[in-house]
Amino acid sequence: MIAASCSSQPNKTLGKIHAGNKLGGEMLHYVRPVYPSWAKLQKITGEVEFRALIAEDGSVKELTPLSGPKELIPYAEAAVRQWRYRPATVNDTPVEIITQIRINFTLSQ
């Protein structure tokens, strides 16, 4: 029997904001990406990577696919667009941040 799992690494900041500032960026709402049964049957696996702009209110403002199986990108994107973060701040003022998000679609026995 083949089981599927999906994991992510949502908070790898790319350095747009200086590390000494209070960044925030904590995940407040996570939606697990759907791993479609047809993709599992075809054994389509891999890591989908996005460049994301997190808005001042913690929502995902922009999402650009960078790599990954093209068949799985729409499923990862649909979930990530629903994610919400604690707003990042600089000097107690909310700011936008750029981050990379990775979603791993794997099959396990």
C-alpha positions in Angstrom: 0.0 0.0 0.0 1.3 3.4 -0.9 0.7 6.3 1.5 1.4 10.0 0.8 2.7 12.8 2.9 3.3 16.4 2.3 5.6 18.6 4.4 6.8 22.2 4.1 9.4 24.6 5.3 7.5 27.9 5.2 9.8 30.3 7.0 13.2 30.5 5.3 13.7 34.3 5.0 15.9 35.4 2.1 17.5 38.4 3.9 15.4 41.3 2.6 15.1 42.5 6.2 18.1 42.8 8.4 18.5 39.9 10.9 18.8 42.2 13.9 15.2 43.4 13.5 12.2 41.8 15.1 10.9 39.8 12.1 7.9 37.8 13.2 6.9 35.5 10.3 5.4 32.8 12.6 2.9 30.6 10.9 -0.6 31.3 12.2 -2.7 29.3 9.8 -1.5 26.3 7.8 -3.4 24.4 5.1 -1.9 21.1 4.0 -1.6 20.7 0.3 -3.7 18.1 -1.4 -1.7 15.2 -2.9 -4.0 14.1 -5.7 -4.6 10.3 -5.9 -3.8 10.3 -9.6 -0.4 11.7 -8.9 0.2 9.1 -6.2 -0.8 6.3 -8.6 1.6 7.7 -11.2 4.3 8.1 -8.5 4.8 11.7 -9.2 6.9 13.1 -6.3 9.2 16.0 -5.6 9.7 19.3 -4.0 7.8 22.3 -5.2 9.6 25.6 -4.4 8.1 29.1 -4.4 9.3 32.6 -3.9 6.7 34.3 -1.7 6.1 37.9 -0.7 4.3 38.0 2.6 2.2 41.1 3.0 2.2 43.4 6.0 -1.0 41.7 7.3 0.7 38.2 7.1 -1.1 37.0 4.0 0.6 35.6 1.0 0.6 38.5 -1.4 2.7 37.1 -4.3 3.7 33.5 -5.0 6.1 32.6 -7.8 6.8 28.9 -8.6 10.6 28.4 -8.9 10.8 24.6 -9.4 9.1 21.3 -8.9 6.9 18.8 -10.8 4.6 20.9 -12.9 1.6 18.6 -12.2 1.9 19.3 -8.4 2.5 23.1 -8.5 -1.2 24.0 -8.7 -2.0 21.9 -5.6 0.9 23.4 -3.6 -0.1 26.9 -4.7 -3.8 26.4 -3.7 -2.8 25.5 -0.2 0.0 28.1 0.3 -2.2 31.0 -0.8 -4.4 30.2 2.3 -1.5 30.3 4.7 -1.3 33.2 7.2 1.7 34.4 9.2 2.2 36.7 12.1 3.1 40.0 10.5 6.8 40.8 10.3 7.8 44.1 11.9 10.7 46.5 11.8 10.7 49.1 14.7 7.1 47.8 15.5 5.9 48.7 12.0 4.5 45.8 9.9 6.6 45.2 6.7 6.5 42.9 3.7 9.0 40.0 3.7 10.3 37.7 1.0 10.6 34.0 1.8 11.1 30.7 0.1 8.5 28.0 0.6 9.1 24.3 -0.1 6.5 21.7 -0.3 7.6 18.0 -0.4 5.4 15.5 -2.0 6.6 12.0 -1.1 5.3 8.5 -1.3 6.0 6.2 1.7 5.4 2.5 2.0 
